[in-house]
Amino acid sequence: MMKFSIDRSALLTALQHVHSVVERRNTIPILSNVLIEAKEDGVYLTATDMDIAVIEKIELDKSEVAQLGTVTTSAQMLYDIVRKLPGNIKVELLSEKNDRLGIKASSSSFALNCLSAEDFPSISQEDFKHSFNIEASDLIRLLDKTSFAMSLEETRYYLNGIYLHAIKEDNIDKLRTVATDGHRLSRVDMNIPQGAESIPGVIIPRKTILEIRKILEDHTGNINLSLSETKIKLSFNNVILTSKLLDGTFPDYSRVIPEKNDKLITISNQLLSEAVDRVSTVSTDKTRAIKININKSGLVISATNPDKGSASEHVDVAYDGEEVEIGFNSKYVLDVARQIKGNEILIELSDSVSPTLVYDKDDEEVLFVLMPMRV
């Protein structure tokens, strides 16, 4: 038996956070469900795919909870129903025998099949030895400026996420995120939050990154982030996200960051992005290759496609070094340019085969590395 009444908007917000964890195709039926628990202090929604679990509490007045109880029902179906209901109404959820969940709202009524709550996997809360607070905006920055460089390759699974770790550089402690797919690398730093100085280096999986971003979309303020050797936990307001970490060793990324790139160019982010975007229109679909030639008269971006034609564009830049010609995947150049918040990009090159460094002139704590390609 369970019965409570809830604002449609509060229920929808919570379901948006929990339902996306659920995999659409499941060999274990119970994992397609959301666990709904009506307790004296509110209603708790829980969803898990056995790697990630999200629990969200919706605070209700005692008068709104008529009968305490627990049921599980299809997370996607419940989300779709609540999403399609009109706004600013009360939704009543009730279950008499725990095998059916009734939903009543305005002139609509539904009855959803349920599975036994006893079969819902328990979310173990292990001992998190490291815990610190971080501003939501800071965590979003650390994730957003690196997540585009995560790998999709299954063979190098340890690159399918973001490496979060503490470092000491020039006697200053920093919290750092790094991601790479072997073609580009992104590294972002921030002043270390109190309590994060001794955290282990951990790899947060791709799906977890995506779920964290969804639940942080409308959140401002502090987040409590806890780590163990195998799990990460985020807690804020009435939301708790717990996830397994990737079991692997992140490579020594410092080895691909050159220290002797002596050819320096400062260029408008907008001019470079628009020129690369235009020229890449004719590049081959597979490689998306463009060639960049830099000399004292400026920068020329070009592309040649044996089947479709060619294109080139000249961009004025201040450059006083030796001529250099280098090839890149245009998509990777544009991906990096999108992460530059300032008007100008600083590019440091060496030669046609060495990694290229890209900096945001307005954010010294962000570094990008682009690997060249043969063109």
Helices and strands as residue ranges (DSSP letters): E 2-7, H 8-19, G 29-32, E 33-39, E 42-48, E 52-58, G 62-64, E 65-67, E 69-74, H 75-84, E 90-95, E 100-105, E 108-115, G 117-119, E 130-135, H 136-147, G 157-159, E 161-169, E 172-180, E 184-191, E 202-205, H 206-216, E 222-227, E 231-236, E 239-244, G 253-256, E 263-268, H 269-279, G 280-282, E 289-295, E 298-305, E 309-315, E 324-329, H 330-338, E 344-349, E 356-360, E 363-370
